[in-house]
Amino acid sequence: MEIKDVEKLAELARLDLADDEKITLLKDLDGVISYVKTIEEAEIDDTELELENHNVWREDQERDRDFSSDLIVGQFPEEHDGFLKVKKIL
C-alpha cells in the first residue's frame, strides 16, 4: 500500500486525516495485510470441513395468562369508561 491508497480510503470514509495520521494508518494497514497473508499461507488441505445444520427455532407454545381488559383496568389507578387515564403530556 501507498499513501495515495490511504488517502483514497480516507476520502471514501469521509475522514480528514493529517499527514502524520496517514503515515500511522499506512503502517497499521500494512501490518493487517501482512497478518492476513500469514493466515492465507496456513495449510488446511488435510482438514475436513464439518457442517451440521439443525433447526434452532422452537415451536410456539400457548401460555396461560390472566390478561383481560377488565383485569388491567381494575389494576390501573384511574379509568374512565373503560379507558385508562394518564397524565397529559405536551
C-alpha positions as CSV (number, residue, x, y, z in Angstrom):
1,M,0.0,0.0,0.0
2,E,1.0,3.6,-0.5
3,I,-0.1,6.9,0.9
4,K,-2.3,7.5,-2.1
5,D,-4.2,4.3,-1.1
6,V,-4.7,5.6,2.4
7,E,-5.8,9.0,1.1
8,K,-8.4,7.3,-1.2
9,L,-9.7,5.2,1.8
10,A,-9.9,8.3,3.9
11,E,-11.8,10.1,1.2
12,L,-14.3,7.2,0.8
13,A,-14.8,7.1,4.6
14,R,-15.0,10.9,4.7
15,L,-12.1,11.3,7.1
16,D,-9.9,14.3,7.2
17,L,-6.5,13.0,8.2
18,A,-3.3,14.9,8.9
19,D,-0.1,13.8,7.2
20,D,1.2,12.0,10.4
21,E,-2.1,10.2,10.8
22,K,-1.9,9.0,7.2
23,I,1.6,7.6,7.8
24,T,0.4,5.9,11.0
25,L,-2.6,4.4,9.3
26,L,-0.4,3.2,6.4
27,K,1.8,1.3,8.9
28,D,-1.2,-0.2,10.6
29,L,-2.8,-1.3,7.4
30,D,0.5,-2.8,6.2
31,G,0.5,-4.8,9.5
32,V,-3.0,-6.0,8.9
33,I,-2.3,-7.0,5.3
34,S,0.8,-9.0,6.3
35,Y,-1.1,-10.8,9.0
36,V,-3.8,-11.8,6.5
37,K,-1.1,-13.1,4.2
38,T,0.3,-15.2,7.0
39,I,-3.2,-16.6,7.6
40,E,-3.6,-17.4,3.9
41,E,-0.4,-19.5,4.0
42,A,-1.9,-21.9,6.6
43,E,-2.1,-25.5,5.4
44,I,-5.7,-26.7,5.5
45,D,-5.7,-29.3,2.8
46,D,-6.0,-32.2,5.2
47,T,-8.7,-30.6,7.3
48,E,-12.1,-32.0,6.9
49,L,-15.0,-29.5,6.9
50,E,-17.8,-30.4,9.2
51,L,-21.1,-28.6,8.8
52,E,-24.0,-29.5,11.0
53,N,-27.3,-27.9,10.1
54,H,-30.1,-28.1,12.6
55,N,-33.3,-26.1,13.4
56,V,-32.7,-23.6,16.1
57,W,-36.3,-22.4,16.2
58,R,-38.7,-23.7,18.8
59,E,-42.3,-24.3,18.2
60,D,-44.7,-21.6,19.6
61,Q,-46.3,-22.6,22.8
62,E,-49.5,-21.1,24.1
63,R,-49.2,-19.7,27.6
64,D,-51.9,-19.3,30.2
65,R,-52.1,-15.7,31.2
66,D,-54.7,-13.9,33.0
67,F,-54.7,-10.8,30.8
68,S,-58.1,-9.3,30.2
69,S,-59.0,-5.7,29.8
70,D,-61.2,-5.8,32.9
71,L,-58.2,-7.1,35.0
72,I,-55.9,-4.4,33.6
73,V,-58.4,-1.5,34.0
74,G,-59.1,-2.7,37.5
75,Q,-55.4,-2.5,38.5
76,F,-54.8,0.9,36.9
77,P,-55.0,4.0,39.3
78,E,-57.6,5.9,37.2
79,E,-60.0,4.9,34.5
80,H,-62.9,6.5,32.7
81,D,-65.5,4.5,30.7
82,G,-63.2,1.5,30.4
83,F,-60.2,3.6,29.3
84,L,-57.0,4.1,31.2
85,K,-56.4,7.7,32.3
86,V,-52.9,9.0,32.1
87,K,-51.3,12.4,32.7
88,K,-51.4,14.9,29.8
89,I,-48.0,15.0,28.0
90,L,-47.1,18.0,25.9
